[in-house]
Amino acid sequence: MSGPVPVSAEERFWSHVVKGPAPVDCWIWTGAVGDDGYGRFWVPQDAGGQRAMRPQRWLYEHLTGIALHPTVLLLHACDVPLCVHVDVDQALSHLAPGAHRGNMLERVQRGRHRNASTALRFAGLPRSERVRLSRELREAFRDHGWDATAVRACRTGIAADTTTLW
């Protein structure tokens, strides 16, 4: 009696991704979400067992063949924590290798830190709230597929039904 056919890591990865229709759209991770609001992807190890890693990091290493040093981060150009849009063409990729210092500078430049003029709903939120919002976004994509309005709401904190001044 034969068992189930093993599924490759690549097949498992793509089964948890919803891609937007345009080449510049986010690719939303719909798999596990850690307590930091970012995705988790379990990868089998040669010696047995598994290890968890961020899915965008796995995809970057898979596509480029470059194993990133643990101190190297992948910085989101789109500011969507669940986006895994990694492309070897940097003009299309939403993620690029960078350092913690660069990540902190981008955070200030994009207004993702708390100050008197911060408007983004993620800025200054407790970690538990950021996780809740990431999981809410994940569920929306799991249940309904691609949703540009949900991505816009995630990036800006402005929902489609929010009234405008004009």
N, C-alpha and C positions, 0 to 999 in steps of 0.2 A: 504494500500500500504506500503510495507516494504522498508526501506532505505538500503544503502550499509552496508555490513557486516564489523564491525570494524576490523581493522588489529592490531594485538598486537605490542607492542614496539619492541619485538624481531624480528618479521617478517619484520617490517619496517627497523630495523637495518641491517639485513642480505641482504635486497634488495639493499643496498648501498655498499656492500663489494665485491671485486674481490679477491679471494684467489689464491695464487700461487700453482702450482701442488705439490711441495715438502713440507713436514712438517716444514721445516725451512724457507720457503719463507715468504715474507711480505704478509699481507692482506691489500689491498689498499682501503681506504674510497673514495667512488665516490659520496657522498652526498654533502651537503652544506659545503663550506669552508669559514671560517671567515677571517677578515682582518689581522690576524696574520699568515695565511698560514696553520693553523690546521683545522681539520674537526669540524663541528657543528652538533649535533643531538638534535632534539627537543623532550622533554620528557613531557608527560602530568602529571600534578600535582593533588594530591588528592583533593585539595580545588578548582580545576578548573584552567584553563589556562595551560600554558606550560612554560618550562624553557629550555634554550639551555645549553648543556654541550658538552665537547669533547667526541666523540664516544668511544675512547679507555677507557676513565674513566667510561663511562656507562657500557661497556662490562666487565671491571674489577670488578666493583661492582656487576653486574648481575651474573657473573660466580662464584665469591668468596663469595658473601653475605656480604662482608666487605664494609661499607660506609667509604670512605677515608675522613680524615679531610681536610678542604679546603687548608691547608698549605702543604699537601702532594702532590707531583707531580708524574706523571708516566714518567719515563725516558726511552727514546728509545735506545735500544742497536743497532738498525739498522740505526739510523740517518735519517729515512725517515718520515717527519712530517705527512704524510697521512696514515702511517702504524697503523693498529688497532689490530695487532696480539697479543692478550692477551690469555695466556693459563695458567691453574692452574699448569701445569708442567713448572717450571721456566727454565728448560733446553730448552724448545721450545718457551717460551714467548719472544717477542721482547720488552716488556714493564715491568718495575718493579717499585714499589713504591720507592720514594726517596725524598730528600730535595733539595731546591734551591741551596745550597752550593755544593752538590754532582753534580748537573746538570752543574754548572759553572766549576767545576774541570774537568768533562768529556769533556766539550767544549774545554778547553785548551789542555787536553791530546790528543784529536782527531783532533786538528787543525782546529776547527770550528770558531775560533776567528781570527781577522785580525792581521797578523804580516808579517814580511818580507818573510817568507817561506810558507805562506798559499797558498794552491793550489786549495782547494775546491771552487766551484763557489758560494756557499751559504755564505761563510765567508765574513763578512763585507758588504753584500749587503743591500741596503735600504729595509725596510719592504715591501714597495709596490712591489719591484722586487721579493722578496721571495714569496709573495702572488701570483703574476703572475705565477711563476714557479710551485707552488703547484697546481694552477688551471689548468695549462697546463698538468701536470701529471695526474690529475683527468680526464680531457677530453680524454686523450690518453687511459686510462683504460675504461672509459665509452664507447668509440667508438670501441675499439679493444680487450677488455678483457685483460687477463694476458699478460704482456710484460716484460720479464726479462731484456731486453735491456733498457727499460725506467726506471726501478728501479735502474739499475747500473748507468745510466746517472744522475739520481737524487742523488745518494749517492756520486758519484765521480766528477760529472761535466764533465765527458768524454762521449761524444755521440759515437754511433757505427760508424759513418762516419768520426770521427776525425782521421787524419793521425797520425801514430806512427813514432818514430825515427828509428825503425828497421823493 
